[in-house]
Amino acid sequence: MKKQLLFLLTIIVNINCYSQISFQKGYYIDNSGQKIDCQIKNIDWKNNPTEFEYRLSEDTEHKKITIKSVKEFGVYDILKYRRHVVMIERSSNAMNKLSTSGNLTFKEEELFLKVVIEGKASLYSFEDKNLSKFFYSVDNSEVKQLIFKKYLTPENKININNRYRQQLWSDLKCKGISMNTFKNVDYYKNELKVLFEKYNKCNNSESINFENKQKRDLFNLTVRLGLNSSSLSIRNDALFSSYNMDFGNELGFRFGVEAEFILPFNKNKWAVLVEPKYQYYKSENERILNPNTVIERTEQIKVDYKSLEIPVGIRHYMFLSENSKLFINSSFAFVLNLNSNITFEHSEDLDIQAGSNLTFGLGYKYNDKYSLECRYGLSHDILNDYADWSSDYKTLSIIFGYSIF
């Protein structure tokens, strides 16, 4: 089994290496101001890059170029990054990393800022791991950070520095925009985008929204039908002799609906999934109650296991072509048992109580519509409520999916 898993992992890694994101028509501007048309390897950066890979044509070698040599680069009609030397305040707004001081500490850095809105007033974004900051400029003036900082007071309360609202009010005033608009705008990309577009429209300036140029399929709803091959064995070491019972493999149907949320970076290669599903396992066996006697007595034992599982997991896509891709996923499933039990003909019955289990899957998706997956559920105990009993339940599934949304 270990060798098989290692072999499977090797195949997946090799496939991933050869299913890289394609080069797209783009350009970069060097330090002398010369614009070079080329093909950019667009990996849909989550964190703002400090370098990128390009090639001059399909027949030329790939090259890397860093921020030190490039003023600007972009993929036509999709995205644009500009190099700026800015004063940046890097305090985190994550609840577990809040500063205990309201003071602002700026540091000069050379960064590739992502262009969000381009026009008379331009909006830029910068992300670095869990850090998210916004910058702006008006009429090609100095690029400045929009100041927003959360911090803890000595009383352990959260205070917020909303200076960005005053900055916007000072620099983006226009007759068509009310003061309440500035008072109520939150430090979120979507709200800031709307304000910058309003200002550019108010000044009869063209406004290019690069976020709207990238078409994203951010949500999929898929009906998933499948066949389970499940096995169960139970054990009790507290009896006079070790007690084992194997109920063997049984086939059963599964039905589920999967909600898939595509993460907005890395070219739609990562997703979070939730899939409520119903499945069942039924089997029976018998054991000899009085072995080594002339008259043998047997006991019928039946398993009736029905459950509603809610797996929550993460999925990674590996693109083979524009309409064809492989995927791997892993899920942690919360299990709700539906009046399930193991009944003994001459002994006390057992109620099945399974808390959770871990699954892994490998599949193929075509045209973002049809999918086929092989999924393996690791062995887990469905007799958690009993100290003397233990069990080994595992499932191999073949699942067909059809995306309805």
Salt bridges, closest charged atoms under 4 A:
ASP44 OD2 - ARG216 NH1 2.90
GLU51 OE2 - LYS64 NZ 3.68
GLU53 OE1 - LYS41 NZ 3.82
GLU53 OE2 - HIS62 ND1 3.16
GLU72 OE1 - ARG82 NE 2.88
GLU109 OE2 - ARG90 NE 2.80
GLU110 OE1 - LYS68 NZ 3.04
GLU110 OE2 - ARG83 NE 3.76
GLU118 OE2 - LYS80 NZ 3.02
GLU118 OE2 - ARG82 NH2 2.15
GLU127 OE1 - LYS46 NZ 3.99
ASP128 OD2 - ARG90 NH1 3.11
ASP139 OD1 - LYS120 NZ 2.89
ASP171 OD2 - LYS144 NZ 3.54
ASP186 OD1 - ARG165 NH2 3.17
GLU211 OE2 - LYS189 NZ 3.59
ASP237 OD1 - ARG235 NE 2.98
GLU258 OE2 - ARG224 NE 3.71
GLU258 OE2 - ARG315 NH2 2.93
GLU260 OE2 - ARG315 NH1 3.08
GLU260 OE1 - LYS365 NZ 3.59
GLU275 OE2 - ARG224 NE 2.95
GLU275 OE2 - ARG254 NH1 3.21
GLU275 OE1 - ARG375 NH1 3.12
GLU299 OE1 - ARG287 NE 3.13
ASP304 OD2 - LYS306 NZ 3.25
GLU309 OE1 - LYS277 NZ 2.92
GLU345 OE2 - HIS346 NE2 3.92
ASP368 OD1 - LYS325 NZ 2.68
GLU373 OE1 - ARG224 NH2 2.64
GLU373 OE1 - ARG315 NH2 3.87
GLU373 OE2 - ARG375 NE 2.84
ASP392 OD2 - LYS394 NZ 3.27
